[in-house]
Every structure is written in C-alpha cells, then in structure tokens.
Amino acid sequence: MSYETIAAVAQQGGLVYFFLLFLAVLVYALRPRAKATFDQAAHIPLRED
C-alpha cells in the first residue's frame, strides 16, 4: 500500500467517524425527553444566588 492509499482511507474513515458523531450529538440534543433538562440548563445564568 502506498502512502496516498493509506491517507485516502484515513481521510474517509475520519469523515465517516465525525459524521456519525455529529448525528449522535444531534439526536441526543433534539430528543424530546431532553427538552426539560436543556431548558433548565438554559436558565442557570439567569438565576439569582
């Protein structure tokens, strides 16, 4: 295998890996069950201690 082949495979593998990671984060953030948690976290800076 040449360097160019290994580099191309590594680039494609990295692209697939980060795309799947992006999809996982998107699903985690947009699931309906997480809405209350994220709404509560959004109000943390506005709270008076």
C-alpha positions as CSV (number, residue, x, y, z in Angstrom):
1,M,0.0,0.0,0.0
2,S,1.2,3.4,-0.8
3,Y,1.1,6.5,1.4
4,E,-1.6,8.0,-0.8
5,T,-3.9,5.0,-0.4
6,I,-3.4,5.0,3.4
7,A,-4.0,8.7,3.6
8,A,-7.2,8.4,1.5
9,V,-8.6,5.6,3.6
10,A,-7.7,7.5,6.8
11,Q,-9.5,10.7,5.5
12,Q,-12.6,8.8,4.5
13,G,-12.6,6.9,7.8
14,G,-12.3,10.2,9.7
15,L,-15.1,11.7,7.7
16,V,-17.4,8.8,8.4
17,Y,-16.4,8.8,12.1
18,F,-17.1,12.6,12.6
19,F,-20.3,12.5,10.6
20,L,-21.6,9.7,12.8
21,L,-20.5,11.6,15.9
22,F,-22.3,14.7,14.6
23,L,-25.5,12.6,14.1
24,A,-25.3,11.1,17.5
25,V,-25.0,14.6,19.2
26,L,-27.8,15.9,17.0
27,V,-30.1,13.0,18.1
28,Y,-29.1,13.5,21.7
29,A,-29.8,17.2,21.6
30,L,-33.1,17.0,19.8
31,R,-34.7,14.1,21.5
32,P,-38.0,15.2,23.2
33,R,-37.0,13.7,26.6
34,A,-34.0,16.1,26.9
35,K,-36.1,19.3,26.5
36,A,-36.7,19.8,30.2
37,T,-33.1,19.2,31.0
38,F,-31.9,21.7,28.4
39,D,-34.5,24.3,29.4
40,Q,-33.4,24.1,33.0
41,A,-29.7,24.4,32.0
42,A,-30.5,27.4,29.8
43,H,-31.9,29.3,32.9
44,I,-28.8,28.7,35.1
45,P,-27.1,32.0,34.1
46,L,-30.2,34.0,34.9
47,R,-30.7,32.6,38.4
48,E,-30.1,34.8,41.5
49,D,-28.0,33.0,44.1
